[in-house]
């Protein structure tokens, strides 16, 4: 994906408007984030996107989406990127399910969506 404006390539939000803001709790936006993450995961898995291009795209994320993908190293390979994206997808999906069931947040789906016990490697 080529970034041509000031919008986050995952959620579509204007990055400058969301500077230092946490991930939203708006289910509509979270659905869009989930879709954006899934597209990137699929693109990496089938080779439509190179790890280099995916890492380059990370620099253009809003702060909320950047928080979802925290811990990705500058030299991450395809496998590491796939693992991080899959983890982020699981966390956003769990958050959406909890919101749909009107459950209080738990460690599995509360913000930040990446927890200290999450292992990606």
C-alpha positions as CSV (number, residue, x, y, z in Angstrom):
1,X,0.0,0.0,0.0
2,X,1.3,3.4,-0.9
3,X,0.6,6.1,1.7
4,X,-0.5,9.2,-0.2
5,X,-2.1,11.4,2.5
6,X,-2.1,12.0,6.2
7,X,-4.4,9.0,7.0
8,X,-3.5,5.9,9.0
9,X,-3.3,3.0,6.5
10,X,-5.1,0.6,8.9
11,X,-8.0,2.6,10.4
12,X,-8.2,5.5,8.0
13,X,-8.2,8.1,10.7
14,X,-6.3,11.4,10.2
15,X,-3.0,10.7,12.0
16,X,-2.4,14.4,13.0
17,X,-5.8,14.5,14.7
18,X,-5.0,11.3,16.7
19,X,-1.5,12.2,17.8
20,X,-0.9,10.4,21.1
21,X,-4.5,9.1,21.4
22,X,-5.2,5.5,22.5
23,X,-7.2,3.1,20.4
24,X,-10.8,4.0,20.3
25,X,-13.7,2.1,21.9
26,X,-16.0,2.9,18.9
27,X,-17.1,-0.5,17.6
28,X,-17.5,0.8,14.0
29,X,-13.9,2.0,14.0
30,X,-12.7,-1.2,15.6
31,X,-14.4,-3.2,12.9
32,X,-12.5,-1.1,10.3
33,X,-9.3,-1.6,12.2
34,X,-9.9,-5.4,12.2
35,X,-10.6,-5.4,8.5
36,X,-7.4,-3.3,7.8
37,X,-5.3,-5.6,9.9
38,X,-6.7,-8.7,8.2
39,X,-6.0,-7.3,4.8
40,X,-2.4,-6.7,5.8
41,X,-2.1,-10.2,7.3
42,X,-3.5,-11.8,4.1
43,X,-1.2,-9.7,1.9
44,X,1.9,-10.8,3.9
45,X,0.9,-14.5,3.9
46,X,0.4,-14.7,0.2
47,X,3.3,-12.5,-0.8
48,X,1.4,-9.5,-2.2
49,X,3.3,-7.3,0.3
50,X,6.9,-7.7,1.2
51,X,8.1,-7.4,4.8
52,X,10.0,-4.3,3.9
53,X,6.8,-2.6,2.6
54,X,4.9,-3.7,5.7
55,X,7.6,-2.3,8.0
56,X,7.6,1.0,6.0
57,X,3.9,1.3,6.4
58,X,4.2,1.1,10.2
59,X,5.8,4.6,10.2
60,X,2.5,5.9,8.8
61,X,0.1,4.5,11.5
62,X,-1.9,6.6,13.9
63,X,-0.9,6.2,17.6
64,X,-3.7,3.9,18.4
65,X,-2.9,1.4,15.6
66,X,0.8,1.8,16.4
67,X,0.0,0.7,19.9
68,X,-1.6,-2.5,18.5
69,X,1.6,-3.4,16.7
70,X,4.1,-2.4,19.4
71,X,7.2,-4.5,19.6
72,X,7.8,-5.1,15.9
73,X,11.4,-4.6,15.3
74,X,12.9,-2.7,12.4
75,X,14.3,-5.9,10.9
76,X,11.2,-8.1,11.4
77,X,10.8,-10.8,8.9
78,X,7.6,-12.1,7.3
79,X,7.0,-14.6,10.1
80,X,7.4,-12.1,12.9
81,X,5.1,-9.6,11.1
82,X,2.5,-12.3,10.6
83,X,2.6,-13.2,14.3
84,X,2.2,-9.6,15.4
85,X,-0.7,-9.0,13.0
86,X,-2.5,-12.2,14.1
87,X,-2.1,-11.2,17.7
88,X,-3.5,-7.7,17.1
89,X,-6.4,-9.2,15.2
90,X,-7.2,-11.6,18.1
91,X,-7.1,-8.7,20.6
92,X,-9.3,-6.4,18.6
93,X,-11.8,-9.2,17.9
94,X,-11.9,-10.1,21.6
95,X,-12.5,-6.5,22.5
96,X,-15.4,-6.3,20.0
97,X,-16.9,-9.5,21.3
98,X,-16.7,-8.2,24.9
99,X,-18.3,-4.9,23.8
100,X,-21.1,-6.8,22.0
101,X,-21.8,-8.8,25.1
102,X,-21.5,-5.7,27.3
103,X,-18.8,-7.3,29.4
104,X,-16.3,-5.3,31.5
105,X,-12.8,-5.2,30.0
106,X,-10.4,-8.0,31.1
107,X,-6.7,-8.4,30.5
108,X,-7.5,-10.3,27.3
109,X,-9.2,-7.4,25.6
110,X,-8.5,-4.1,27.4
111,X,-6.4,-1.3,26.1
112,X,-3.5,-1.5,25.5
113,X,-4.5,-4.3,23.1
114,X,-1.0,-5.8,23.4
115,X,-0.1,-6.9,26.9
116,X,3.1,-7.6,28.8
117,X,2.5,-11.4,28.7
118,X,2.1,-11.5,24.9
119,X,4.9,-13.4,23.2
120,X,5.5,-12.9,19.6
121,X,8.5,-14.9,18.3
